[in-house]
Amino acid sequence: MRLNEKVAIVTGAGSGIGKHIAKSYAREGAKVCVSDIILETARATAQEIRDAGGVASAERMDVTDEREVNQVTDKVAAEWGGIDILVSNAGIQHLDTIADVSFENWKRVLAVHLDGGFLTSKASLRHMIDHKRGGSIIFTGSVHSYYASEQKGPYCVAKHGLVGLCRALAKEGAHHGIRANTICPALVRTPLIEKQLPVLAAQRGVSEEQLVHDLFLRFTVDNEYTTVAELAEVAVFLASFPTNALTGQSICVAHGMHML
Ligand SMILES: NC(=O)c1ccc[n+]([C@@H]2O[C@H](COP(=O)([O-])OP(=O)(O)OC[C@H]3O[C@@H](n4cnc5c(N)ncnc54)[C@H](O)[C@@H]3O)[C@@H](O)[C@H]2O)c1
């Protein structure tokens, strides 16, 4: 068990990538707070973990709400004696060109990723520093942390920004044995992507299969989606890595779609 007795908070863990990371952490022995803006989905993930013999709690936490973030983080630290791992994963997408996107939607996307990344790290950092046993903060970035796609301007800006936040945290956290890293997935078949498929296919006048082939997987080395299992494995590796040798990094888990 690579995360025995560790305490982890995973945001956006009611679905997709976060859900699988939460389940993998529990399998590796961590106590996991499954948090999501949708409490029912968080509860369902936590129940799956408990049914499999793991330890999990479920909390509603909107990562853009400072009060809620602090309340949940403090509660987890009080109940389980600290925080060792934060996976700041909650995310949304909004498709629009920069010429068309409303200021409201621009701010909404930046808020979930950047305010969310900041607020959840700040809340966990306080406990990691106080408890003096180090920690690991992991952001879910994207291949869009490094390059751009049309109609994803706010998302690209937010994901690029997370890399900066991660690097700054790695410098400051090092004094306390706290590491920060970013996982940058390519396309993973989760609800976030499923919602985009019909919209983009209709806009381009092609089938969803054609869109996947021509746009989504075109620049991978093997025409394959990245899987939640592949990402969860990297998230376990990063969380369990023992030294500061691996900090401030972003790792593209992307079937070669982007190479750093
Ligand atoms: N799916 C992909 O292809 C892909 C690729 C690269 C990066 N990512 C990133 O991975 C992360 C997870 O995405 P996913 O694909 O699993 O999508 P998903 O839609 O399956 O899961 C996202 C989760 O975040 C939650 N969420 C949304 N807003 C929130 C908020 N304000 N506070 C708390 N929770 C909130 C949702 O309720 C949902 O459960 C996101 O940061 C996303 O940008 C996804």
The ligand as an SDF file (V2000), in Angstrom:
LIG
                    3D

 44 48  0  0  0  0  0  0  0  0999 V2000
  -11.6820   14.6930  -19.7660 N   0  0  0  0  0  0  0  0  0  0  0  0
  -10.6250   15.1830  -20.3740 C   0  0  0  0  0  0  0  0  0  0  0  0
  -10.3770   14.8920  -21.5510 O   0  0  0  0  0  0  0  0  0  0  0  0
   -9.6760   16.1010  -19.6350 C   0  0  0  0  0  0  0  0  0  0  0  0
   -8.4610   16.4240  -20.2650 C   0  0  0  0  0  0  0  0  0  0  0  0
   -7.5710   17.2550  -19.6050 C   0  0  0  0  0  0  0  0  0  0  0  0
   -7.8690   17.7530  -18.3570 C   0  0  0  0  0  0  0  0  0  0  0  0
   -9.0610   17.4340  -17.7640 N   0  0  0  0  0  0  0  0  0  0  0  0
   -9.3290   17.9950  -16.4440 C   0  0  0  0  0  0  0  0  0  0  0  0
   -9.6040   16.9380  -15.5390 O   0  0  0  0  0  0  0  0  0  0  0  0
  -10.3750   17.4370  -14.4580 C   0  0  0  0  0  0  0  0  0  0  0  0
  -11.5520   16.4980  -14.2350 C   0  0  0  0  0  0  0  0  0  0  0  0
  -12.3610   16.5060  -15.3950 O   0  0  0  0  0  0  0  0  0  0  0  0
  -13.1870   15.2320  -15.8830 P   0  0  0  0  0  0  0  0  0  0  0  0
  -12.8280   14.9940  -17.2880 O   0  0  0  0  0  0  0  0  0  0  0  0
  -13.0690   14.1450  -14.9000 O   0  0  0  0  0  0  0  0  0  0  0  0
  -14.6550   15.8750  -15.9120 O   0  0  0  0  0  0  0  0  0  0  0  0
  -15.9940   15.5050  -15.1460 P   0  0  0  0  0  0  0  0  0  0  0  0
  -16.9900   16.4810  -15.6550 O   0  0  0  0  0  0  0  0  0  0  0  0
  -16.2550   14.0530  -15.2500 O   0  0  0  0  0  0  0  0  0  0  0  0
  -15.6540   15.8250  -13.6150 O   0  0  0  0  0  0  0  0  0  0  0  0
  -15.4950   17.1370  -13.1340 C   0  0  0  0  0  0  0  0  0  0  0  0
  -16.0660   17.1920  -11.7350 C   0  0  0  0  0  0  0  0  0  0  0  0
  -15.8370   18.5150  -11.2140 O   0  0  0  0  0  0  0  0  0  0  0  0
  -16.9910   18.9020  -10.5120 C   0  0  0  0  0  0  0  0  0  0  0  0
  -17.0460   20.3620  -10.3980 N   0  0  0  0  0  0  0  0  0  0  0  0
  -17.3390   21.2630  -11.3640 C   0  0  0  0  0  0  0  0  0  0  0  0
  -17.3250   22.5060  -10.8600 N   0  0  0  0  0  0  0  0  0  0  0  0
  -16.9890   22.3820   -9.5350 C   0  0  0  0  0  0  0  0  0  0  0  0
  -16.8130   23.2980   -8.4850 C   0  0  0  0  0  0  0  0  0  0  0  0
  -16.9900   24.6250   -8.6470 N   0  0  0  0  0  0  0  0  0  0  0  0
  -16.4620   22.8200   -7.2610 N   0  0  0  0  0  0  0  0  0  0  0  0
  -16.2980   21.4940   -7.0620 C   0  0  0  0  0  0  0  0  0  0  0  0
  -16.4920   20.5720   -8.0130 N   0  0  0  0  0  0  0  0  0  0  0  0
  -16.8230   21.0120   -9.2490 C   0  0  0  0  0  0  0  0  0  0  0  0
  -18.1480   18.3310  -11.3250 C   0  0  0  0  0  0  0  0  0  0  0  0
  -19.3350   18.2650  -10.5600 O   0  0  0  0  0  0  0  0  0  0  0  0
  -17.5870   16.9760  -11.7230 C   0  0  0  0  0  0  0  0  0  0  0  0
  -17.9200   15.9840  -10.7700 O   0  0  0  0  0  0  0  0  0  0  0  0
  -10.7830   18.8590  -14.8600 C   0  0  0  0  0  0  0  0  0  0  0  0
   -9.9400   19.7840  -14.2110 O   0  0  0  0  0  0  0  0  0  0  0  0
  -10.5350   18.8790  -16.3480 C   0  0  0  0  0  0  0  0  0  0  0  0
  -10.2840   20.1760  -16.8230 O   0  0  0  0  0  0  0  0  0  0  0  0
   -9.9660   16.6090  -18.3760 C   0  0  0  0  0  0  0  0  0  0  0  0
  1  2  1  0
  2  3  2  0
  2  4  1  0
  4  5  1  0
  4 44  2  0
  5  6  2  0
  6  7  1  0
  7  8  2  0
  8  9  1  0
  8 44  1  0
  9 10  1  0
  9 42  1  0
 10 11  1  0
 11 12  1  0
 11 40  1  0
 12 13  1  0
 13 14  1  0
 14 15  2  0
 14 16  1  0
 14 17  1  0
 17 18  1  0
 18 19  2  0
 18 20  1  0
 18 21  1  0
 21 22  1  0
 22 23  1  0
 23 24  1  0
 23 38  1  0
 24 25  1  0
 25 26  1  0
 25 36  1  0
 26 27  1  0
 26 35  1  0
 27 28  2  0
 28 29  1  0
 29 30  1  0
 29 35  2  0
 30 31  1  0
 30 32  2  0
 32 33  1  0
 33 34  2  0
 34 35  1  0
 36 37  1  0
 36 38  1  0
 38 39  1  0
 40 41  1  0
 40 42  1  0
 42 43  1  0
M  CHG  2   8   1  16  -1
M  END
$$$$
